[in-house]
Amino acid sequence: MHFIWKRLLATIPSLFGVVILTFLLSHALPGDPAAYFAGPAANADSIAEVRQKLGLDRPLIVQFLHYVGDLARGELGNSLTTGQPVLKDLVDRLPASLELSAFALLFAIGVAIPMGVLAAIRLNGPADHACRAIVTVCAAFPTFFIGLLLVYVFYFLLGMAPEPLGRLNEILYTAPPRVTGAFTVDALIAGDMEVFRASLAQLVLPAISLGLFALAPIARITRAAMLESLSSDFVRTARSSGLPTSKVLFTYAFRNSLLPISSVMGMVFSFLLGSNVLIEQVFGWQGVGAYAVSAVLASDYAAVQGFVLMMAILYILLNLVVDVLATLIDPRVRFEG
Protein backbone atom coordinates (compact mmCIF):
# COMPACT_ATOMS: atom_id res chain seq x y z
CA MET A 1 0.00 0.00 0.00
CA HIS A 2 2.89 2.37 0.75
CA PHE A 3 4.15 1.86 -2.80
CA ILE A 4 0.70 2.70 -4.26
CA TRP A 5 0.29 5.83 -2.12
CA LYS A 6 3.76 6.97 -3.12
CA ARG A 7 2.89 6.59 -6.79
CA LEU A 8 -0.44 8.42 -6.30
CA LEU A 9 1.23 11.37 -4.57
CA ALA A 10 3.76 11.56 -7.39
CA THR A 11 0.90 12.09 -9.86
CA ILE A 12 -0.38 15.29 -8.20
CA PRO A 13 2.09 17.66 -9.98
CA SER A 14 1.30 15.94 -13.28
CA LEU A 15 -2.44 16.38 -12.77
CA PHE A 16 -2.01 20.07 -11.89
CA GLY A 17 0.07 20.59 -15.02
CA VAL A 18 -2.60 18.84 -17.09
CA VAL A 19 -5.30 21.11 -15.65
CA ILE A 20 -3.31 24.22 -16.63
CA LEU A 21 -2.46 22.96 -20.12
CA THR A 22 -6.02 21.76 -20.72
CA PHE A 23 -7.42 25.16 -19.86
CA LEU A 24 -4.93 27.07 -22.02
CA LEU A 25 -5.14 24.75 -25.02
CA SER A 26 -8.93 24.69 -25.04
CA HIS A 27 -8.99 28.50 -25.08
CA ALA A 28 -6.56 28.47 -27.99
CA LEU A 29 -9.07 26.63 -30.20
CA PRO A 30 -10.10 28.51 -33.34
CA GLY A 31 -13.60 29.93 -33.43
CA ASP A 32 -15.84 31.69 -30.93
CA PRO A 33 -18.06 29.46 -28.76
CA ALA A 34 -20.30 32.40 -28.00
CA ALA A 35 -20.98 32.91 -31.72
CA TYR A 36 -21.60 29.19 -32.18
CA PHE A 37 -24.02 29.09 -29.24
CA ALA A 38 -25.83 32.27 -30.32
CA GLY A 39 -26.52 30.86 -33.78
CA PRO A 40 -25.79 31.99 -37.35
CA ALA A 41 -28.43 34.75 -37.28
CA ALA A 42 -27.06 36.43 -34.13
CA ASN A 43 -25.78 39.98 -34.16
CA ALA A 44 -22.88 41.47 -32.21
CA ASP A 45 -25.06 42.42 -29.22
CA SER A 46 -26.53 38.94 -28.81
CA ILE A 47 -23.08 37.34 -29.14
CA ALA A 48 -21.73 39.70 -26.47
CA GLU A 49 -24.67 38.80 -24.23
CA VAL A 50 -23.98 35.08 -24.66
CA ARG A 51 -20.27 35.66 -24.02
CA GLN A 52 -21.11 37.42 -20.76
CA LYS A 53 -23.51 34.66 -19.77
CA LEU A 54 -20.83 32.01 -20.38
CA GLY A 55 -18.25 34.01 -18.46
CA LEU A 56 -15.97 34.35 -21.49
CA ASP A 57 -15.69 38.12 -21.07
CA ARG A 58 -13.81 37.72 -17.79
CA PRO A 59 -10.01 37.87 -17.54
CA LEU A 60 -8.29 34.57 -18.29
CA ILE A 61 -7.00 34.14 -14.73
CA VAL A 62 -10.53 34.61 -13.35
CA GLN A 63 -11.86 31.99 -15.78
CA PHE A 64 -9.08 29.61 -14.71
CA LEU A 65 -9.81 30.04 -10.99
CA HIS A 66 -13.49 29.48 -11.67
CA TYR A 67 -12.58 26.36 -13.66
CA VAL A 68 -10.41 24.99 -10.83
CA GLY A 69 -13.19 25.69 -8.33
CA ASP A 70 -15.66 23.76 -10.46
CA LEU A 71 -13.21 20.85 -10.73
CA ALA A 72 -12.87 20.77 -6.94
CA ARG A 73 -16.66 20.33 -6.74
CA GLY A 74 -16.62 17.64 -9.44
CA GLU A 75 -18.25 19.89 -12.02
CA LEU A 76 -16.94 20.01 -15.59
CA GLY A 77 -19.55 22.44 -16.90
CA ASN A 78 -22.18 21.96 -19.59
CA SER A 79 -21.50 21.07 -23.20
CA LEU A 80 -22.58 23.63 -25.77
CA THR A 81 -23.20 20.94 -28.38
CA THR A 82 -25.33 18.52 -26.34
CA GLY A 83 -26.68 20.82 -23.62
CA GLN A 84 -25.86 18.12 -21.05
CA PRO A 85 -23.31 18.21 -18.21
CA VAL A 86 -19.90 17.24 -19.62
CA LEU A 87 -19.36 14.71 -16.84
CA LYS A 88 -22.60 12.92 -17.77
CA ASP A 89 -21.65 12.88 -21.46
CA LEU A 90 -18.23 11.42 -20.69
CA VAL A 91 -19.58 8.79 -18.30
CA ASP A 92 -22.20 7.74 -20.86
CA ARG A 93 -19.68 7.47 -23.71
CA LEU A 94 -16.54 6.23 -21.96
CA PRO A 95 -17.66 2.55 -21.71
CA ALA A 96 -18.02 2.41 -25.51
CA SER A 97 -14.43 3.59 -25.98
CA LEU A 98 -13.13 1.31 -23.23
CA GLU A 99 -14.92 -1.66 -24.78
CA LEU A 100 -13.48 -0.94 -28.23
CA SER A 101 -9.96 -0.38 -26.87
CA ALA A 102 -10.10 -3.52 -24.72
CA PHE A 103 -11.13 -5.73 -27.64
CA ALA A 104 -8.46 -4.12 -29.83
CA LEU A 105 -5.84 -4.82 -27.17
CA LEU A 106 -7.01 -8.43 -26.78
CA PHE A 107 -6.73 -8.92 -30.53
CA ALA A 108 -3.26 -7.36 -30.58
CA ILE A 109 -2.07 -9.49 -27.65
CA GLY A 110 -3.48 -12.67 -29.16
CA VAL A 111 -1.57 -12.12 -32.39
CA ALA A 112 1.54 -10.17 -31.34
CA ILE A 113 2.78 -12.24 -28.38
CA PRO A 114 2.76 -15.66 -30.15
CA MET A 115 4.28 -14.00 -33.22
CA GLY A 116 7.02 -12.32 -31.19
CA VAL A 117 7.82 -15.51 -29.28
CA LEU A 118 7.98 -17.55 -32.49
CA ALA A 119 10.18 -14.94 -34.17
CA ALA A 120 12.62 -15.06 -31.24
CA ILE A 121 12.72 -18.85 -31.23
CA ARG A 122 13.21 -19.01 -35.02
CA LEU A 123 15.68 -16.11 -35.22
CA ASN A 124 16.46 -15.04 -38.81
CA GLY A 125 14.14 -17.75 -40.11
CA PRO A 126 10.94 -17.39 -42.16
CA ALA A 127 8.84 -16.74 -39.03
CA ASP A 128 11.20 -13.95 -37.93
CA HIS A 129 11.17 -12.29 -41.36
CA ALA A 130 7.38 -12.60 -41.53
CA CYS A 131 7.09 -10.99 -38.09
CA ARG A 132 9.25 -8.05 -39.16
CA ALA A 133 7.25 -7.58 -42.36
CA ILE A 134 3.87 -7.70 -40.59
CA VAL A 135 5.04 -5.29 -37.90
CA THR A 136 6.34 -2.84 -40.51
CA VAL A 137 3.11 -2.93 -42.51
CA CYS A 138 0.89 -2.56 -39.43
CA ALA A 139 2.90 0.42 -38.18
CA ALA A 140 3.03 2.09 -41.60
CA PHE A 141 -0.69 2.43 -42.38
CA PRO A 142 -2.93 4.80 -40.38
CA THR A 143 -5.82 3.25 -38.49
CA PHE A 144 -8.55 5.06 -40.42
CA PHE A 145 -7.16 3.75 -43.72
CA ILE A 146 -7.19 0.18 -42.41
CA GLY A 147 -10.71 0.71 -41.11
CA LEU A 148 -11.98 1.99 -44.45
CA LEU A 149 -10.22 -0.87 -46.27
CA LEU A 150 -11.81 -3.48 -44.00
CA VAL A 151 -15.24 -1.91 -44.43
CA TYR A 152 -14.84 -1.91 -48.22
CA VAL A 153 -13.71 -5.54 -48.36
CA PHE A 154 -15.77 -7.26 -45.66
CA TYR A 155 -18.96 -5.16 -45.79
CA PHE A 156 -19.20 -3.75 -49.30
CA LEU A 157 -17.58 -6.53 -51.37
CA LEU A 158 -18.09 -9.71 -49.34
CA GLY A 159 -21.11 -8.77 -47.21
CA MET A 160 -19.64 -10.64 -44.23
CA ALA A 161 -19.66 -7.76 -41.75
CA PRO A 162 -22.65 -5.75 -40.45
CA GLU A 163 -23.21 -2.14 -41.39
CA PRO A 164 -20.60 0.15 -39.78
CA LEU A 165 -23.26 2.27 -38.08
CA GLY A 166 -22.29 2.19 -34.43
CA ARG A 167 -22.32 -0.24 -31.56
CA LEU A 168 -25.62 -1.95 -32.38
CA ASN A 169 -28.24 -1.90 -35.10
CA GLU A 170 -31.01 -0.36 -33.01
CA ILE A 171 -33.61 -1.07 -35.70
CA LEU A 172 -33.18 -4.83 -35.23
CA TYR A 173 -31.99 -5.00 -31.62
CA THR A 174 -32.61 -3.26 -28.33
CA ALA A 175 -29.62 -2.22 -26.25
CA PRO A 176 -29.25 -4.35 -23.09
CA PRO A 177 -30.05 -2.83 -19.67
CA ARG A 178 -27.14 -0.60 -18.68
CA VAL A 179 -24.88 -2.06 -16.00
CA THR A 180 -21.33 -1.40 -17.16
CA GLY A 181 -22.12 0.49 -20.37
CA ALA A 182 -20.30 -2.09 -22.49
CA PHE A 183 -22.91 -3.78 -24.69
CA THR A 184 -21.13 -7.15 -24.83
CA VAL A 185 -20.77 -7.33 -21.04
CA ASP A 186 -24.27 -6.04 -20.33
CA ALA A 187 -25.77 -8.50 -22.84
CA LEU A 188 -24.00 -11.37 -21.08
CA ILE A 189 -25.23 -10.14 -17.71
CA ALA A 190 -28.78 -9.97 -19.07
CA GLY A 191 -28.40 -13.40 -20.68
CA ASP A 192 -29.33 -12.01 -24.10
CA MET A 193 -27.04 -13.99 -26.42
CA GLU A 194 -28.63 -12.58 -29.58
CA VAL A 195 -27.71 -9.00 -28.61
CA PHE A 196 -24.29 -10.23 -27.46
CA ARG A 197 -23.57 -11.76 -30.87
CA ALA A 198 -24.86 -8.65 -32.66
CA SER A 199 -22.77 -6.25 -30.56
CA LEU A 200 -19.73 -8.51 -30.90
CA ALA A 201 -20.16 -8.53 -34.68
CA GLN A 202 -20.18 -4.73 -34.67
CA LEU A 203 -16.93 -4.77 -32.66
CA VAL A 204 -14.91 -7.04 -34.94
CA LEU A 205 -13.86 -4.65 -37.71
CA PRO A 206 -13.15 -1.56 -35.56
CA ALA A 207 -11.27 -3.66 -32.99
CA ILE A 208 -9.11 -5.24 -35.71
CA SER A 209 -8.49 -1.84 -37.33
CA LEU A 210 -7.33 -0.39 -34.04
CA GLY A 211 -5.58 -3.55 -32.87
CA LEU A 212 -3.39 -3.87 -35.96
CA PHE A 213 -1.65 -0.63 -35.09
CA ALA A 214 -1.19 -1.77 -31.48
CA LEU A 215 0.19 -5.09 -32.68
CA ALA A 216 3.50 -3.60 -33.82
CA PRO A 217 4.97 -2.38 -30.49
CA ILE A 218 3.80 -5.47 -28.59
CA ALA A 219 5.34 -7.84 -31.15
CA ARG A 220 8.59 -5.86 -31.18
CA ILE A 221 9.00 -5.82 -27.41
CA THR A 222 8.00 -9.49 -27.12
CA ARG A 223 10.64 -10.50 -29.67
CA ALA A 224 13.33 -8.34 -28.06
CA ALA A 225 12.52 -9.51 -24.50
CA MET A 226 12.48 -13.16 -25.54
CA LEU A 227 15.82 -12.81 -27.35
CA GLU A 228 17.34 -11.29 -24.23
CA SER A 229 15.94 -14.04 -22.03
CA LEU A 230 17.02 -16.83 -24.39
CA SER A 231 20.59 -15.54 -24.38
CA SER A 232 20.75 -15.23 -20.57
CA ASP A 233 22.77 -17.49 -18.28
CA PHE A 234 19.79 -18.99 -16.45
CA VAL A 235 18.24 -20.22 -19.72
CA ARG A 236 21.52 -21.75 -20.85
CA THR A 237 21.81 -23.43 -17.45
CA ALA A 238 18.27 -24.78 -17.72
CA ARG A 239 18.97 -26.18 -21.17
CA SER A 240 22.23 -27.79 -20.06
CA SER A 241 20.36 -29.38 -17.15
CA GLY A 242 18.26 -31.35 -19.66
CA LEU A 243 14.93 -29.64 -18.99
CA PRO A 244 12.25 -29.98 -21.69
CA THR A 245 12.33 -27.28 -24.34
CA SER A 246 8.76 -26.17 -23.59
CA LYS A 247 9.60 -25.73 -19.91
CA VAL A 248 12.72 -23.72 -20.72
CA LEU A 249 10.84 -21.48 -23.16
CA PHE A 250 7.71 -20.75 -21.16
CA THR A 251 8.65 -21.28 -17.50
CA TYR A 252 12.02 -19.54 -17.69
CA ALA A 253 12.38 -17.40 -20.83
CA PHE A 254 8.80 -16.17 -21.35
CA ARG A 255 8.12 -15.64 -17.65
CA ASN A 256 11.17 -13.37 -17.39
CA SER A 257 9.98 -11.47 -20.47
CA LEU A 258 6.62 -10.57 -18.92
CA LEU A 259 7.86 -7.40 -17.22
CA PRO A 260 8.70 -5.40 -20.38
CA ILE A 261 5.71 -6.91 -22.20
CA SER A 262 3.26 -5.85 -19.47
CA SER A 263 4.80 -2.39 -19.37
CA VAL A 264 4.35 -1.81 -23.08
CA MET A 265 0.79 -3.20 -22.98
CA GLY A 266 -0.19 -0.54 -20.43
CA MET A 267 1.21 2.20 -22.65
CA VAL A 268 -0.44 0.71 -25.74
CA PHE A 269 -3.86 0.57 -24.04
CA SER A 270 -3.63 4.22 -23.00
CA PHE A 271 -2.57 5.07 -26.55
CA LEU A 272 -5.55 3.16 -27.95
CA LEU A 273 -7.95 5.15 -25.77
CA GLY A 274 -6.58 8.40 -27.13
CA SER A 275 -6.15 7.33 -30.74
CA ASN A 276 -9.52 5.70 -31.41
CA VAL A 277 -10.95 9.06 -32.50
CA LEU A 278 -10.66 8.33 -36.23
CA ILE A 279 -11.88 4.74 -35.87
CA GLU A 280 -14.97 5.97 -34.02
CA GLN A 281 -15.63 8.39 -36.87
CA VAL A 282 -15.24 5.69 -39.52
CA PHE A 283 -17.54 3.19 -37.78
CA GLY A 284 -20.02 5.63 -36.23
CA TRP A 285 -18.96 4.54 -32.75
CA GLN A 286 -20.60 6.59 -29.97
CA GLY A 287 -17.49 6.94 -27.80
CA VAL A 288 -15.56 9.78 -26.22
CA GLY A 289 -13.40 10.13 -29.33
CA ALA A 290 -16.32 11.13 -31.54
CA TYR A 291 -17.54 13.37 -28.72
CA ALA A 292 -14.16 15.13 -28.59
CA VAL A 293 -14.13 15.73 -32.36
CA SER A 294 -17.56 17.39 -32.20
CA ALA A 295 -16.42 19.50 -29.26
CA VAL A 296 -13.29 20.71 -31.06
CA LEU A 297 -15.23 21.63 -34.22
CA ALA A 298 -17.72 23.62 -32.12
CA SER A 299 -15.03 25.24 -29.90
CA ASP A 300 -16.84 23.69 -26.95
CA TYR A 301 -14.38 24.60 -24.19
CA ALA A 302 -16.00 22.62 -21.40
CA ALA A 303 -16.26 19.41 -23.42
CA VAL A 304 -12.66 19.64 -24.70
CA GLN A 305 -11.34 20.35 -21.20
CA GLY A 306 -13.32 17.46 -19.76
CA PHE A 307 -12.13 15.03 -22.44
CA VAL A 308 -8.45 15.92 -22.09
CA LEU A 309 -8.62 15.85 -18.30
CA MET A 310 -10.38 12.48 -18.30
CA MET A 311 -7.79 10.99 -20.69
CA ALA A 312 -4.96 12.30 -18.51
CA ILE A 313 -6.48 10.75 -15.38
CA LEU A 314 -7.01 7.43 -17.18
CA TYR A 315 -3.41 7.51 -18.43
CA ILE A 316 -2.10 8.09 -14.89
CA LEU A 317 -4.29 5.31 -13.46
CA LEU A 318 -3.17 2.91 -16.19
CA ASN A 319 0.46 3.69 -15.40
CA LEU A 320 -0.26 3.00 -11.74
CA VAL A 321 -1.82 -0.36 -12.62
CA VAL A 322 1.22 -1.21 -14.76
CA ASP A 323 3.55 -0.32 -11.88
CA VAL A 324 1.59 -2.52 -9.48
CA LEU A 325 1.59 -5.41 -11.96
CA ALA A 326 5.34 -4.96 -12.43
CA THR A 327 5.90 -5.40 -8.70
CA LEU A 328 3.83 -8.60 -8.77
CA ILE A 329 5.80 -9.97 -11.72
CA ASP A 330 9.20 -8.92 -10.32
CA PRO A 331 9.24 -7.76 -6.65
CA ARG A 332 12.68 -6.20 -7.18
CA VAL A 333 11.02 -3.37 -9.16
CA ARG A 334 9.45 -2.09 -5.94
CA PHE A 335 12.81 -1.49 -4.37
CA GLU A 336 14.45 -0.18 -7.52
CA GLY A 337 11.65 2.36 -7.88
N, C-alpha and C positions, 0 to 999 in steps of 0.2 A: 504493500500500500504506500510506503514511503516513496518508492520509485515512481508510482503513478502520480502522487501529489507533486513530486518534484517536477515531473514532466508538465503537469497542468499549470503550475506556477510559471514555468518557463514560456508558456504560450501567451501570457498576459501582454507583454510588450508587442508581440506579433499581432494580436487581436486589436490593440489600440492603434497600431500602424495601419492595419487594414481599414479600420473605421475612418481614419483621416483620409487615406487614399480613396476609399469608396466615395466619400462625400465630395472630394475635389474632382475626381474623374467624372462623376455623374453630372456635376455642374458644368463640366467642360463639353458635354454633349452638344452637337449642333441642334439648332431649332429652339423655339420658345414654347415651353409647356403651357404657359398662360394662353398663347395664341391658339394652340391645339385644343385646349379645353374650352375656349370661348367659341370656337367654331369658325368656319371659313367666312361667314357673313359678319363677323364682329368688327367693330371699329376700334380706334385707338383707346377711347374712353372705357369701353367694355373690357378690353384686354388689360388695361391698367387696373380696373376693378377686380378682375380675376387674379391678377398678379398680387394685389394687396391681400385678397382673401386667402391665397395660398402661402402668403408670407415670403414671396420671392422678391419683394421690394425692400426687405430688411438687409442690413449689412451681412456679409458672408460669415463673419464670426458669430453673429447673433443666430443665424440659421444653423450653424454648426452646433452651437450650445443647445439649441432647441432640439436638434437631431439627436445629440447624445442623451439629453434628458428623456426623450421618447424611447430610446433604446434601453435606458435603465428601467423603464416601466414595461418593457416588452412590447412596445408599439413601433411598428415600422411604417406607419402612415397608410393612406389609402391610395390605390392605383387609379391613375387618371383614365386608363384604358378600360378597366373592368368595373370601376366604381366600388370594388370590394377592398377590405383591408388586405394589405400586401401579405401579412403573415398567413392569413386564411388561404390566399391564392397559392402561396408557396407550399403550405402543408397539404393542400389538395392535389398539387401537381407533382410534388417531390416523389411520392411512391412510384409514379409512372417512370420517372427517370432512373430511380434506383433499380426498378425491376429490369429495365432495358440494359443498364450498365452491368447488373449482376449476371444476366444471361450472356451478355457479350464476354464478360470475364470468364465465365464457366466454359464457353466455347473456346476461348483463347487458351485457357489452361489445358483443356482436354486435348488440344492439338499441339500446342507449343512444347509442353513438358516432355511427352513421349518423343517428339521430333528432336528436341535438344539432347535428350539422353541417348537416343539412337545415333545421332550425329557424333557425339563424343565417343561412343563405343566403337563406331566404324569411322574413325578419323581418316579424312582424305579419301574416303570411299564414296560410292554413289549416294548413299544416304546423307553423308556430310555435304556433298555438293548440292544435292536437292534441297537440303535445309537452308543453305546459304542463298540459293536462288529464290526459294519461297519467301524467305525473310526480306530479301531485297525488293521483291515485287510488292509484298504487302506494305512495306514502309514507303514505297515510292508513290503509290496512288492515293489520292485523298479519299476520305470516307464517303463523301457525297457522290463521287464518281462511281465508287464500287456499289453504293446503294442504288443509283440509277441504273447501272448495268444489270444488277440482280433483278430489279423490277422489270426491266425490258425482257430479260431472258426467261425468268421463271413465271412472271405474271402475263406479260403481253404475248410472248412467243409460245411458251409451253402450257400456260394456263394451270400450272401446278400450285402457285401461291395465291392467297386471297388478295383482294383489293388493298392497296396500301393506303388505307383511309383511317388510320388510327389504331387504337388498342383493341377495338371490338366492333364488329358490324352491328350497330344498334338497331338496324331494321330487322335483322334475323334473331338477335340474341339480346337478352336483358343483362345488364351488368350485375354481378353478384353483390350481395349485401356487403357494405364496406366494413372491413375489420382492419386490414393492414393498408389498403389502398392499392395493393398489387393484385391485378385481376386473377392471375394464375393461382396465387396463394389463397385469395378469398374464395375462388371457385372450389378449391380443394376443401376448404373449411366448410363450405356450404354443401359439399358432396355433389356439386353439379358438374359432372364430367364432360357434358356437352359444351358448356361454356369454357371449361378448362382447356379442352382441345381447340376450341375456336380462338381463345386468347393466346394460346401457345403457338398456333399457326400464324397469327399476326406478329408474333415476336421473332419468328425464325429469321426472316430476311434482314430486318434492322439489327438484330443481335449479331448476325454473321458479318454484316457490313461494318459494324463498329468493332467486332472482335478481331477481324483480320488485321486491323491496324495495331491492336494491342498484342497480337500474336508475335510480332517482330521482337520487341524488347524481352519478352518472357523467354522466347526460344534462344535468343542470344545469351542471356545470362545463365540459362540452364546449361547450355553447351559449355560455356566458359567455366562455370562452377564444377561441372562434372569432370572436365579435363583437368582442373586443378586437383580435385579429389583423387582421380585415378592415378595421377602422378605423385601422390603423397606417400610418405613412408609407411603409414598405417595400412594403406591398401596393398602395397607391395608385401608387407609382412603377412597380411591376411591371405594373399594369394600363395605365398611361399609356405604357409601353414597347411595348405591343401583344402581350404574351405571351398564349397561350391561357388561357381561363378555368380549365380543369382544372388547368393547371400553376400558376396563381396560387393556386387554392384548396388544392391538396394539397401542392405543393412548398414554398410560402411560408407560407400561413395555417395549414394543419393541422399542418405540421411544427413551427411555433413555438407551437402549442397543446399539444404533447405533454407538456411539462413539468408543467403543472398537472393534466393528465388522468392521467398516470402516478402523480403524488403521491396523488391521490384514490383511484386503484385500489388502491394499497397499503393505505390506511386501510380501504377497503371490504372487502378480502379478510380483513384481521385482524378486522373487525367480523363478517363472515360466520362465521368460525371460532367466535367467542364467542356468536353469536346463533342458531346452528342447533340449539339445545337443544330448542325446541318442535317444529321440523320433524322432528327425529329421533324425538321421541315420537309424532308423528302417523303417521309412515311406518314405525315399528318399526326405525329405522336403528341399527345397532350401533356407534355412534360414541362419542366422548368426552363429547358433550353428554348423551346418555342415561345414561352412566356417572356423570356429575357429579350428575344429578338423583337417582339412586338413593343416591349417597353423602350428599347433603344430607338426604334423608328419613331416612336411618339414622344421622345424626350421625357419619358415618365420617370422623374428623379427617384421617387420613393420605390418604385418597382425595381429599378436598376440597382439602387443601393441595397435593397433587401436581398436580391439575387446574389450579388457579389459577396455580401456579408455571410449569407448562408453557405455559399461554396467555400469560403475561407474557413468557417467553423467546421464544416464537414472534412476539409482537407486536414485540419489540425487534429480532429478526432481520429481520422484514419491513420495518421502518423503515430498517434498515441497507441492505437490498436496494434500497429506493426511493431512498435517498440516493445509492447507487452508480449506479443507472440515471439519476438526475437529472444526475450529472456527465457521463455519456456523452451525454445529450441536449443539455445545455448546459454546457460546461466552465467557464463563469464561475461556476457555483454552487459549485464547489470553493473558489474564492478568496473568495467572499462568505461561505461558511460559516466 
